[in-house]
Amino acid sequence: MSRRKTRKMIRRLLVALLLVSSTPANADPIKAFPPGVRPLRGWIANAIGEARPLSATLDTLLTEVGARPLVVYVDELSSLDAPYDGRLSFIGASHGYRFLRIELRQLPVASAAAVLAHELQHVLEVAASVVASRQEFEALYRRIGVDATNSGGRRYDTAAAVASGEAAMRELVSPARGSRDRRPRSGVSAPQASRRIP
């Protein structure tokens, strides 16, 4: 067997192992992660698998994102000192697909899922636009967004994303569910999330 074929087989095996290891044992990976949504950490995969059946908002957003020509990587927030719990960044566009990255702070499941719902709403805002570059991404949020917490034009938010995060949080902390993650932070129903313009 050629070295090229061997490398290709090893890559496929590693991808398969990554998918299996990042999926909760009791979750159907096809149902938990629609096409194009790629959790890069086990805790993120677990949070999605646990929260999706309990939140109609999160489920709808994941389904809508999965129906679009998008690839959305969901990773852990790189800065522990960041003044937000989630952010969306634009990676690029190629062959009719747009590539985005959501970063989430590691939080209890309901909070992490609420931030994810917030960020997925922003993904759909990008999907509804003609954004194909980082500059266009930044221009979109300067146009449709509101400067978040007086950041001087470095972080933006939208009413639709705030509403999505709050709706997911309400669904996930419903008294009927007995959620342990009931504490809203900073007087809001969902943790802080925003588009950061570097």
C-alpha positions in Angstrom: 0.0 0.0 0.0 1.3 3.4 -0.9 2.3 6.0 1.8 -0.5 8.3 0.4 -3.2 5.7 0.8 -1.9 4.8 4.3 -2.0 8.4 5.4 -5.5 8.8 4.0 -6.7 5.7 5.9 -5.1 6.9 9.1 -6.8 10.3 8.8 -10.2 8.7 8.2 -9.7 6.5 11.2 -8.7 9.5 13.4 -11.8 11.4 12.3 -14.0 8.4 13.0 -12.5 8.0 16.5 -12.9 11.7 17.2 -16.6 11.6 16.3 -17.2 8.5 18.4 -15.3 9.9 21.4 -17.0 13.3 21.3 -20.5 11.8 21.2 -22.4 10.9 24.4 -23.0 7.2 24.7 -26.8 7.6 24.9 -27.1 10.2 22.1 -27.7 9.6 18.5 -24.9 11.5 16.8 -27.0 12.1 13.6 -29.8 13.7 15.7 -27.5 15.6 18.1 -25.2 17.2 15.5 -26.7 18.2 12.2 -24.6 18.3 9.1 -22.2 21.2 9.3 -22.2 21.6 13.1 -18.9 20.2 14.5 -18.3 20.2 18.3 -14.5 20.1 18.9 -14.6 19.2 22.6 -16.3 16.3 24.4 -18.0 18.6 26.9 -19.6 20.6 24.1 -20.8 17.4 22.4 -22.3 16.3 25.7 -24.0 19.6 26.3 -25.6 19.6 22.9 -26.7 16.0 23.3 -28.2 16.6 26.7 -29.8 20.0 25.9 -31.2 19.5 22.4 -34.1 17.2 23.4 -35.1 19.7 26.2 -35.0 22.9 24.2 -37.2 23.4 21.2 -35.3 26.7 20.5 -31.9 25.0 20.4 -33.3 22.1 18.4 -34.8 24.5 15.8 -31.6 26.5 15.5 -29.5 23.4 15.0 -31.9 22.1 12.4 -31.9 25.4 10.5 -28.1 25.8 10.6 -27.8 22.2 9.4 -30.0 22.9 6.4 -27.7 25.7 5.1 -24.3 25.5 3.2 -22.4 26.2 6.4 -19.7 24.5 8.5 -19.7 25.7 12.1 -17.0 24.6 14.4 -17.9 24.8 18.1 -14.9 25.1 20.4 -14.0 26.2 23.9 -13.4 29.9 24.5 -9.7 30.5 24.1 -9.5 33.4 26.6 -10.5 32.7 30.2 -10.4 36.4 30.9 -12.9 37.3 28.1 -15.8 39.5 29.2 -18.3 37.3 27.4 -19.3 33.6 27.5 -19.5 33.1 23.8 -18.5 34.6 20.5 -18.8 34.0 16.7 -16.0 34.5 14.2 -15.9 34.2 10.5 -13.2 31.8 9.1 -13.8 32.0 5.4 -15.8 30.9 2.3 -15.0 28.2 -0.2 -16.9 26.2 -2.8 -20.3 27.6 -1.8 -19.8 27.0 1.9 -19.1 29.5 4.7 -17.0 28.5 7.6 -17.6 29.9 11.1 -16.3 29.3 14.6 -18.3 29.5 17.8 -16.4 29.7 21.0 -18.1 28.8 24.3 -17.0 29.2 27.9 -17.2 25.9 29.8 -20.4 26.4 31.8 -23.1 24.2 33.2 -25.2 22.5 30.5 -28.1 24.9 30.5 -25.9 28.0 30.4 -23.6 26.6 27.7 -26.7 25.6 25.6 -28.2 29.0 26.0 -25.0 30.7 24.8 -24.9 28.2 21.9 -28.5 29.1 21.0 -27.5 32.8 21.0 -24.5 32.2 18.8 -26.5 29.9 16.4 -28.9 32.8 15.9 -25.9 34.9 14.8 -24.9 32.0 12.5 -28.3 32.3 10.8 -27.9 36.0 10.5 -24.7 35.4 8.6 -26.4 32.7 6.5 -29.1 35.2 5.5 -26.5 37.7 4.3 -24.0 37.7 1.4 -21.0 37.7 3.8 -18.1 36.0 2.2 -15.1 37.6 4.0 -14.1 38.8 7.5 -14.4 42.4 6.4 -18.0 41.8 5.2 -18.7 39.9 8.5 -17.6 42.9 10.5 -19.6 45.3 8.3 -22.7 43.1 8.8 -22.6 43.4 12.5 -21.8 47.1 12.5 -25.0 47.5 10.4 -27.4 45.1 12.1 -25.8 44.9 15.6 -25.9 47.0 18.7 -22.6 47.8 20.4 -22.6 45.4 23.3 -21.9 46.8 26.8 -20.3 50.0 25.3 -17.3 48.1 23.9 -16.3 50.9 21.6 -17.4 49.0 18.5 -15.5 45.8 19.3 -18.5 43.6 20.3 -21.9 43.5 18.8 -25.2 41.9 19.6 -28.7 41.6 18.1 -32.1 41.4 19.7 -32.9 38.1 17.9 -29.8 36.5 19.4 -30.5 37.7 22.9 -34.1 36.4 22.5 -32.9 33.0 21.3 -30.5 32.6 24.2 -33.1 33.6 26.7 -35.7 31.3 25.2 -33.3 28.3 25.4 -32.5 29.2 29.0 -36.1 29.3 30.0 -36.8 25.9 28.3 -33.8 24.4 30.0 -34.4 25.7 33.5 -38.2 25.1 33.5 -39.3 24.0 37.0 -40.8 20.9 35.4 -37.3 19.8 34.3 -35.7 20.2 37.7 -32.6 21.7 36.3 -29.7 22.3 38.6 -28.5 25.3 36.4 -31.1 27.9 37.4 -29.0 30.9 38.3 -29.2 33.7 35.8 -25.9 35.7 35.6 -25.6 39.4 35.7 -29.4 39.9 35.9 -30.1 38.4 32.5 -31.7 35.1 31.6 -28.7 33.8 29.6 -24.9 34.3 29.9 -23.2 37.1 28.1 -22.5 36.4 24.4 -21.6 38.7 21.5 -19.9 39.0 18.1 -16.4 40.2 18.8 -14.8 42.3 16.1 -11.0 42.0 16.7 
